[in-house]
């Protein structure tokens, strides 16, 4: 009888461990291209809209790739997507780096400005059944 009880307890824990909620945030990642170019840097912002609760979710673009996984990822809901994609020019410029004036590599925007702000036409719904990979192919300016 004791063995049966132990087995029931073990199976109960295994069952509960496998029954996690699918309503939680989703890690979202993907690729950004602008025309045929792969941006060196930039950022992708998932801005909540249409009653979606939560904060803005931001990922840096590194060599055309982005990934949002902080706080478990992007909560389920509807989002306006804002993207600023940049290329490095190879030139050094004097710029404030967050702490002091310093020489940094110049970066210029390559994505059309319409995608950078509140008028961006890009939208994305994040659902419990949607895929985690979301690519964005923007037209060249």
Protein Blocks (a to p, Z undefined) as FASTA:
>chain_A
ZZmmmmmmmmmmmmmmmmccfkbccdddddddehjbccfbdcdddddeehiacddddddd
eehiacdfeghiaceddddddddddddehiacdddehjaccdddddddfbdfklmmmmlc
bdcdddfkbcfbdcdddddZZ
